[in-house]
Amino acid sequence: MEGTIKLGDFLVIKRQKYTKLQKFTSLDTVVHLGKDQIELRGAENQRYHTTFQLLPKEGRGRRLHMLDPVQTVSEIRNLKELLIKESGTDNRNIIDDGTTQNLTTDEILKLREECESSSEVIGKLVENSKSFASKTEYSQEKYLKRKEKKYFEYVQILRPSIRLISDIYWRLDSEKVMGVRFDTLSQIISYSGVCGVGKFLLYESGTNGLLPAAFLNSLGLKTQAKMVHMHPGNVAQKQALNAMNFDSEQLARCISVNIYSVLRHYYQDGKPLEDEKTTIDEVVEPTPFENGNGEASSLKRKNNSPEADGPESKQIKYDESTVETQKKQQQWELENAAACDLMKEKFDCLVLVAKEHPQNILKALLPFVKPSRPVVVFNTAKEILLECYMDMKMAANVTYLRVTSNWMRQYQILPNRTHPDVNMSANSGYLLTGYTIR
């Protein structure tokens, strides 16, 4: 059934404001949310956006839960109006010595088993707290929100989206997506003009597949648009791309190729670019690019090794033990050929999001872009983009060059205490944008 949760899908588990990406590999899959473990068995064949109640598994303690789909959620009641009856003027006389709660740990665990809802548990905790009535009203609200977060017994399973995946990756480790925040990602998509019509060229390294996933998502369904995803390693990073659960038809619109291999294939095909004076070796190896692991790519060295075309390699080629290797080679050769066909027709945009210095990559790929088409380059350092800016300015092949930076500020909006978040990201890299002339 379309729109239902199936084995093999990536899921986004949401508990209040916290979200986690998890692959539903088997019925025994268990997801960890803090100290709680949740079996995903009960989610199979349920619709996305279904809300589940966490039920403790019998005989396994409070930490392992089963999922029970519910139609109506018994929301935690307005605890502020219900429990805050009196408040103190300040907290100066409150001492946190661990004795302010009359209930022991075992009594609280038993209470969680006996009570039907989280509201009842929190109400009992407030009743047995010695210091709650002495706290200020703000402190009491913070206490209730903290307990609400701890004892909330519902989760929601969502279908992965670019926004959710981007936020999850950014929260876990922004460096794994090269510091590309969601607002910057939206700017890249907007400037590049990726849509359901055209052919698009993307060079990406170090974003765990977030950029190709966002591009492929923007291409939409049932379109003829295609994209070529170039990368420096032997295997493209596709974690975010796989997490989007795209079908095979949509995945077929994305051709992932190694930049060295495809450029060599293109120029050795006997059809170099017009008015291009750079030799093949200079284009393929302008600088020692690095792969996604920060190591220099060995593909170029392998192709240029003296043994590559020797008799020993030909014998190995026909050895039965290398049949699987031949199949893989045939696959990337077919992908190179398909990418080269699109390169001959030229692309409607060029986007570079790379850990490497983009200057030489930009020189190598700009000739494959049609005139009056957008060029977008992202980098975490402004100085690197300024070098590319001056280089393209002197070459006069790109116009309307701009270097911009997004600055997003998050606010906490509460009565009488609206202010910026204490911990937030002030910068999400820089963008160099322009339009090709020829």
C-alpha positions as CSV (number, residue, x, y, z in Angstrom):
1,M,0.0,0.0,0.0
2,E,1.3,3.5,-0.9
3,G,1.9,5.7,2.0
4,T,2.3,2.9,4.5
5,I,5.4,1.8,6.5
6,K,7.2,-1.1,5.0
7,L,10.3,-3.2,5.9
8,G,13.4,-1.6,4.3
9,D,12.1,2.0,4.6
10,F,13.8,4.8,6.4
11,L,11.6,6.3,9.1
12,V,11.7,9.5,11.1
13,I,10.8,8.9,14.7
14,K,9.4,12.0,16.4
15,R,8.9,12.4,20.1
16,Q,7.8,15.9,20.9
17,K,10.4,18.1,19.3
18,Y,13.1,15.4,19.0
19,T,13.5,13.5,15.7
20,K,15.6,10.6,14.8
21,L,16.3,8.8,11.5
22,Q,16.1,5.0,11.6
23,K,16.0,2.3,9.0
24,F,13.3,-0.3,9.5
25,T,15.4,-3.3,8.5
26,S,13.5,-6.1,10.2
27,L,10.6,-6.8,12.6
28,D,13.2,-7.0,15.4
29,T,14.5,-3.5,14.8
30,V,14.8,-1.5,18.0
31,V,15.2,2.3,18.1
32,H,16.8,4.0,21.1
33,L,15.3,7.3,22.2
34,G,17.3,8.4,25.2
35,K,17.1,5.6,27.8
36,D,14.0,4.1,26.2
37,Q,14.1,1.3,23.6
38,I,11.2,1.0,21.2
39,E,10.4,-2.0,19.1
40,L,9.2,-1.0,15.6
41,R,7.4,-4.3,14.9
42,G,4.0,-2.6,15.5
43,A,4.6,0.0,12.9
44,E,4.6,-2.3,9.9
45,N,1.8,-1.6,7.4
46,Q,0.6,1.4,9.4
47,R,0.3,4.8,7.6
48,Y,2.9,7.5,7.9
49,H,2.2,10.2,10.4
50,T,0.4,7.7,12.7
51,T,0.8,8.3,16.4
52,F,1.7,5.4,18.6
53,Q,1.5,5.0,22.3
54,L,4.5,3.5,24.1
55,L,3.5,0.4,26.0
56,P,6.0,-1.3,28.3
57,K,6.8,-4.8,27.2
58,E,5.8,-7.4,29.8
59,G,8.6,-9.0,31.7
60,R,11.3,-6.7,30.2
61,G,11.0,-3.6,32.4
62,R,10.1,0.0,31.7
63,R,12.9,0.6,29.2
64,L,11.6,-1.6,26.4
65,H,8.4,-0.5,24.7
66,M,6.0,-1.7,22.1
67,L,4.1,0.5,19.7
68,D,0.3,0.7,19.8
69,P,-1.3,2.9,17.1
70,V,-3.9,5.3,18.5
71,Q,-6.6,7.3,16.8
72,T,-6.9,10.0,19.4
73,V,-4.0,11.1,21.6
74,S,-4.7,11.7,25.3
75,E,-2.6,14.9,25.4
76,I,-0.9,15.9,28.6
77,R,-3.3,18.4,30.1
78,N,-2.6,22.0,30.7
79,L,-0.4,21.3,33.7
80,K,0.3,24.9,34.3
81,E,-3.3,25.8,35.1
82,L,-3.9,22.5,36.9
83,L,-0.8,22.3,39.2
84,I,0.5,25.8,39.7
85,K,-1.6,27.1,42.5
86,E,0.9,29.2,44.4
87,S,4.4,30.4,43.6
88,G,7.4,31.9,45.4
89,T,9.0,35.2,44.8
90,D,12.5,33.9,44.2
91,N,14.6,30.7,44.5
92,R,17.3,31.9,46.9
93,N,16.2,29.6,49.7
94,I,15.7,26.4,47.6
95,I,18.6,24.0,48.1
96,D,18.9,21.1,45.6
97,D,20.2,18.4,48.0
98,G,18.3,15.4,46.5
99,T,15.8,15.3,49.3
100,T,13.1,17.5,47.9
101,Q,11.2,14.6,46.4
102,N,9.5,12.3,48.8
103,L,9.0,9.5,46.3
104,T,11.9,7.0,45.8
105,T,13.0,5.8,42.4
106,D,11.2,2.4,42.9
107,E,8.1,4.2,43.9
108,I,8.2,6.4,40.7
109,L,8.7,3.4,38.5
110,K,5.7,1.7,40.1
111,L,3.8,4.9,39.7
112,R,4.5,4.9,36.0
113,E,3.1,1.4,35.7
114,E,0.0,2.2,37.6
115,C,-1.0,5.6,36.1
116,E,-2.9,5.7,32.9
117,S,-1.3,8.9,31.6
118,S,1.8,11.1,31.9
119,S,-0.3,13.9,33.5
120,E,-1.1,11.7,36.5
121,V,2.5,10.8,37.0
122,I,3.6,14.4,36.8
123,G,0.8,15.4,39.2
124,K,2.0,12.8,41.8
125,L,5.5,14.1,41.5
126,V,4.4,17.7,42.1
127,E,2.3,16.6,45.1
128,N,5.3,14.9,46.7
129,S,7.7,17.7,46.0
130,K,8.8,19.8,49.0
131,S,10.1,22.7,47.0
132,F,7.6,23.1,44.1
133,A,5.3,25.6,45.8
134,S,8.4,27.7,46.8
135,K,9.7,28.0,43.2
136,T,8.9,31.0,41.1
137,E,6.3,30.7,38.4
138,Y,8.9,30.5,35.7
139,S,10.8,27.8,37.5
140,Q,7.6,25.8,38.0
141,E,6.8,26.0,34.3
142,K,10.4,24.8,33.4
143,Y,10.0,21.9,35.9
144,L,6.7,20.8,34.4
145,K,8.1,21.0,30.8
146,R,11.1,18.9,31.9
147,K,8.9,16.2,33.4
148,E,6.5,16.4,30.4
149,K,9.4,15.7,28.1
150,K,10.6,12.8,30.3
151,Y,7.3,11.0,30.7
152,F,5.7,11.7,27.3
153,E,4.4,8.3,26.2
154,Y,3.7,9.0,22.5
155,V,5.8,8.9,19.3
156,Q,4.9,9.7,15.7
157,I,6.5,8.1,12.7
158,L,7.0,10.4,9.7
159,R,8.0,9.9,6.1
160,P,11.6,11.3,5.6
161,S,11.8,14.7,3.9
162,I,14.7,16.9,2.9
163,R,13.8,19.3,5.7
164,L,13.7,16.6,8.4
165,I,16.9,14.9,7.2
166,S,18.7,18.2,6.9
167,D,17.7,19.2,10.4
168,I,18.6,15.8,11.9
169,Y,22.1,15.7,10.2
170,W,22.7,19.3,11.2
171,R,21.8,18.6,14.9
172,L,24.0,15.4,15.1
173,D,27.1,16.9,13.4
174,S,27.0,19.9,11.1
175,E,30.5,19.0,9.8
176,K,29.1,15.8,8.2
177,V,27.0,18.0,5.9
178,M,29.8,20.6,5.4
179,G,27.9,23.1,7.5
180,V,25.0,23.3,5.0
181,R,22.1,24.4,7.1
182,F,18.6,24.0,5.7
183,D,18.2,27.7,4.9
184,T,21.4,27.6,2.9
185,L,20.3,24.4,1.2
186,S,17.1,26.2,0.1
187,Q,19.2,29.0,-1.3
188,I,21.3,26.6,-3.3
189,I,18.2,25.0,-4.8
190,S,16.7,28.4,-5.5
191,Y,19.7,29.9,-7.1
192,S,20.4,26.8,-9.3
193,G,16.8,26.7,-10.6
194,V,16.5,22.9,-10.3
195,C,13.1,21.8,-11.4
196,G,11.3,19.1,-13.4
197,V,12.7,20.3,-16.8
198,G,16.3,20.3,-17.9
199,K,19.6,18.7,-17.1
200,F,21.6,19.6,-14.1
201,L,25.3,19.1,-13.0
202,L,26.3,18.7,-9.4
203,Y,29.7,18.2,-7.9
204,E,29.5,17.2,-4.3
205,S,31.8,15.8,-1.7
206,G,31.3,15.5,2.1
207,T,27.6,16.1,2.6
208,N,26.5,12.4,3.1
209,G,24.4,12.7,-0.1
210,L,22.3,15.6,1.2
211,L,22.8,17.7,-2.0
212,P,22.0,15.0,-4.5
213,A,18.9,14.0,-2.4
214,A,17.7,17.6,-2.4
215,F,18.3,17.9,-6.2
216,L,16.5,14.7,-7.0
217,N,13.6,15.7,-4.7
218,S,13.4,19.0,-6.6
219,L,13.2,17.2,-10.0
220,G,9.9,15.8,-8.9
221,L,7.9,12.8,-10.0
222,K,7.1,11.7,-13.6
223,T,9.4,14.2,-15.2
224,Q,12.1,13.9,-17.9
225,A,14.7,16.0,-16.0
226,K,18.0,14.4,-15.3
227,M,21.1,15.2,-13.2
228,V,24.7,14.1,-13.1
229,H,26.2,13.8,-9.7
230,M,30.0,14.0,-9.8
231,H,32.1,13.0,-6.8
232,P,35.9,12.5,-6.1
233,G,35.7,9.0,-4.5
234,N,35.3,5.5,-5.9
235,V,31.8,5.3,-4.4
236,A,29.4,8.2,-4.0
237,Q,28.1,9.2,-0.5
238,K,24.3,8.3,-0.7
239,Q,23.2,8.1,2.9
240,A,20.7,10.9,2.7
241,L,19.7,9.9,-0.8
242,N,18.9,6.4,0.4
243,A,17.0,7.8,3.4
244,M,14.5,9.5,1.1
245,N,13.1,6.2,0.0
246,F,13.0,7.2,-3.7
247,D,11.6,4.6,-6.1
248,S,13.8,3.1,-8.8
249,E,12.4,5.3,-11.6
250,Q,13.3,8.5,-9.7
251,L,16.7,7.2,-8.7
252,A,17.5,6.4,-12.4
253,R,17.4,10.2,-13.1
254,C,20.5,10.6,-11.0
255,I,23.8,9.4,-12.6
256,S,26.6,9.3,-10.0
257,V,30.1,9.2,-11.6
258,N,33.7,9.8,-10.5
259,I,34.8,13.1,-11.8
260,Y,38.3,11.9,-12.9
261,S,36.9,8.8,-14.7
262,V,34.1,10.6,-16.5
263,L,36.3,13.5,-17.7
264,R,38.8,11.0,-19.0
265,H,36.1,9.0,-20.7
266,Y,34.7,12.2,-22.3
267,Y,38.1,13.4,-23.7
268,Q,39.3,10.0,-24.8
269,D,36.1,9.6,-26.7
270,G,37.6,11.9,-29.3
271,K,35.2,14.9,-28.8
272,P,36.9,17.5,-26.6
273,L,35.2,20.7,-25.9
274,E,35.5,23.5,-28.5
275,D,38.0,26.3,-27.8
276,E,39.4,24.3,-24.8
277,K,43.2,24.5,-24.7
278,T,43.6,22.5,-21.6
279,T,45.0,19.0,-22.1
280,I,43.2,15.9,-20.8
281,D,45.7,15.4,-17.9
282,E,45.3,19.0,-16.8
283,V,41.5,18.7,-16.7
284,V,41.4,15.4,-15.0
285,E,44.1,16.2,-12.5
286,P,44.2,20.0,-12.0
287,T,45.1,19.6,-8.3
288,P,45.3,16.6,-6.0
289,F,41.6,16.3,-5.2
290,E,40.6,14.5,-2.1
291,N,37.9,11.9,-1.7
292,G,35.1,11.9,0.9
293,N,37.5,10.5,3.5
294,G,40.0,13.3,3.1
295,E,42.5,11.0,1.2
296,A,43.8,11.7,-2.3
297,S,41.9,9.7,-4.8
298,S,43.8,6.7,-6.2
299,L,41.7,6.3,-9.3
300,K,43.9,8.5,-11.4
301,R,47.0,6.7,-10.3
302,K,45.4,3.4,-11.1
303,N,44.5,4.4,-14.6
304,N,48.0,5.9,-15.3
305,S,49.9,3.0,-13.8
306,P,52.2,1.3,-16.4
307,E,50.7,-2.1,-15.6
308,A,47.1,-1.0,-16.4
309,D,47.2,-2.1,-20.0
310,G,49.8,-4.8,-19.7
311,P,49.4,-8.5,-20.5
312,E,49.0,-9.4,-16.9
313,S,46.0,-7.1,-16.5
314,K,44.4,-8.7,-19.6
315,Q,44.8,-12.2,-18.1
316,I,43.2,-11.1,-14.9
317,K,40.4,-9.5,-16.8
318,Y,39.3,-12.9,-18.2
319,D,39.9,-14.7,-14.9
320,E,36.7,-16.3,-13.6
321,S,37.5,-15.0,-10.1
322,T,37.0,-11.4,-11.4
323,V,33.6,-11.8,-13.0
324,E,32.0,-9.7,-10.3
325,T,34.6,-7.0,-10.6
326,Q,34.0,-6.9,-14.4
327,K,30.2,-6.4,-13.8
328,K,31.0,-3.5,-11.5
329,Q,33.4,-2.0,-14.0
330,Q,30.8,-2.4,-16.7
331,Q,28.3,-0.6,-14.6
332,W,30.4,2.5,-14.0
333,E,31.5,2.4,-17.6
334,L,27.8,2.6,-18.6
335,E,27.2,5.4,-16.1
336,N,30.2,7.3,-17.6
337,A,28.8,6.9,-21.1
338,A,25.4,8.1,-20.0
339,A,27.0,11.1,-18.2
340,C,29.1,11.9,-21.3
341,D,26.0,12.0,-23.5
342,L,24.5,14.6,-21.2
343,M,27.8,16.5,-21.1
344,K,27.8,16.8,-24.9
345,E,24.3,18.2,-24.7
346,K,25.4,20.5,-21.9
347,F,23.7,21.4,-18.6
348,D,21.2,24.0,-17.4
349,C,23.1,24.7,-14.2
350,L,26.3,23.9,-12.3
351,V,26.5,23.5,-8.5
352,L,29.7,22.9,-6.5
353,V,29.6,21.9,-2.8
354,A,33.1,20.5,-2.1
355,K,35.6,20.1,0.7
356,E,38.4,20.6,-1.9
357,H,39.3,24.0,-3.3
358,P,36.7,24.5,-6.1
359,Q,38.8,26.7,-8.4
360,N,40.1,24.0,-10.7
361,I,37.0,21.9,-10.5
362,L,35.1,25.0,-11.6
363,K,37.4,25.5,-14.6
364,A,37.0,21.9,-15.7
365,L,33.2,21.9,-15.5
366,L,32.1,25.3,-16.6
367,P,32.5,24.5,-20.3
368,F,29.7,21.9,-19.9
369,V,27.1,24.6,-19.0
370,K,24.9,26.3,-21.5
371,P,25.0,30.1,-21.8
372,S,22.9,32.2,-19.5
373,R,22.6,29.4,-16.9
374,P,23.2,29.7,-13.1
375,V,26.4,28.7,-11.4
376,V,26.4,28.2,-7.6
377,V,29.5,27.4,-5.5
378,F,29.3,26.8,-1.7
379,N,32.2,26.9,0.7
380,T,32.6,27.4,4.4
381,A,35.4,30.0,3.8
382,K,34.7,33.3,2.2
383,E,38.3,33.7,1.0
384,I,38.2,30.6,-1.1
385,L,35.1,31.9,-3.0
386,L,36.8,35.3,-3.5
387,E,39.6,33.6,-5.3
388,C,37.1,31.9,-7.6
389,Y,35.3,35.2,-8.0
390,M,38.4,36.9,-9.2
391,D,39.3,34.0,-11.5
392,M,35.9,34.0,-13.2
393,K,36.0,37.8,-13.3
394,M,39.3,37.8,-15.3
395,A,38.1,34.9,-17.5
396,A,34.9,36.9,-18.3
397,N,32.9,33.7,-18.7
398,V,30.5,34.3,-15.8
399,T,28.6,37.5,-15.1
400,Y,26.5,38.9,-12.2
401,L,28.9,37.4,-9.7
402,R,27.8,37.7,-6.1
403,V,29.2,36.3,-2.8
404,T,26.5,36.1,-0.1
405,S,26.0,34.6,3.3
406,N,22.9,33.5,5.2
407,W,22.5,34.6,8.8
408,M,19.6,32.9,10.5
409,R,18.6,33.7,14.1
410,Q,16.3,31.5,16.2
411,Y,14.1,33.0,18.9
412,Q,12.4,31.6,22.0
413,I,8.9,33.0,22.0
414,L,7.3,32.9,25.4
415,P,5.3,35.5,27.5
416,N,7.6,38.2,28.9
417,R,10.7,36.3,27.8
418,T,11.2,36.5,24.1
419,H,14.9,36.4,23.2
420,P,17.3,34.7,20.8
421,D,18.3,31.1,21.6
422,V,21.4,30.9,23.8
423,N,23.0,28.2,21.5
424,M,22.6,28.7,17.8
425,S,24.7,28.7,14.6
426,A,25.6,32.2,13.5
427,N,26.9,31.2,10.0
428,S,26.2,28.5,7.5
429,G,28.9,29.1,4.9
430,Y,29.0,31.3,1.8
431,L,27.6,31.2,-1.7
432,L,29.2,32.4,-4.9
433,T,26.5,32.8,-7.6
434,G,26.5,34.0,-11.2
435,Y,25.3,33.3,-14.8
436,T,27.4,31.9,-17.6
437,I,28.1,34.0,-20.7
438,R,29.3,31.4,-23.1
